[in-house]
Amino acid sequence: MSRTPRLPSSLLRVAACTSVAALALTACGSGSGSGSTSSGSGTVKVGLITKTDTNPFFVKMKEGAEKAAKEDGVQLMTAAGKFDGDNAGQVTAIENMVAAGVKGILITPSDSKAIVPAIAKAKAKGVLVIALDTPTEPESAVDALFATDNLKAGELIGEYAKAAMKGKTAKIAALDLAPGVSVGVQRHNGFLKGFGATEKDVACAQDTGGDQAKGQTAMENCLQKEPGINLVYTINEPAALGAYTALKAKGREKDVLIVSVDGGCTGTQAVKDGKIAATSQQYPLKMAAEGVNAVVKYAKDGKKASGYTDTGVTLITDKVQTGVTSKDTAFGLENCWG
């Protein structure tokens, strides 16, 4: 797999901060889950709406957007839901940003379906709307999507797990996200495809919300249901670390293979430490930077970004398997986020 360009970890902040109307005031770079505006020297306004501003993935996404906005000389307005799933908060943020005159909005939808009417209203006002990380349902509800190929991310760890199992019969635990969330569904299905398995091969499936404590509980439940589990797929690395904790408590951490998706710095370090065998790394900085650049281009020449742009995914592991392309944790830690 080709090397994904490294994005600088030291990101400049834009100095001024004001609140998006009707949202609580926050300082630039704070993690309070509301909204802010970073002022550049230009007049073009770009909006960024994330699911939350406490998740390290979205914190890094915001940093990428801030850096790109400063470089392009535009004004960045930011907002976030109070919690993952706060569709009402995202709807309000869209309305406020449209009223403030943004040229484009970048959004990671909390509810891929429920957000669509608000997006349609923004587009009717001539606002370019780009989904980052998470597609809307339907995907065509936005002008463009900049995101990881989550199906491919799942396939990569599925292929890795298949090779690492070396012909052993797999008893699979799937620690998923939540019902109907497109990112979770794609990663799960990709893992099964890459491994060459079907739902019938999953001995235990539990939802975790991507949370470490819930991941631990889910793993404990799965071990009760099927003590012989020897392969664990997790939606993300917090869930994977929860699974590892549960397995370690049973003395099983050495004989169960854990694979995951995300590539955050904590998760990548866990791969280096041997707690997770492999993870598929994605790049939130790149998503946000390319999104801001697309809005700036639209402001200059009126041409809208369209379709799907794959922002890259890389398999990270220090336990290389024959026939599976990967990078080591040195590369992963150099390009991680969080």
Disulfide bonds with the S-S distance in Angstrom:
Cys17-Cys28 1.83
Cys204-Cys222 2.15
Cys265-Cys336 2.01
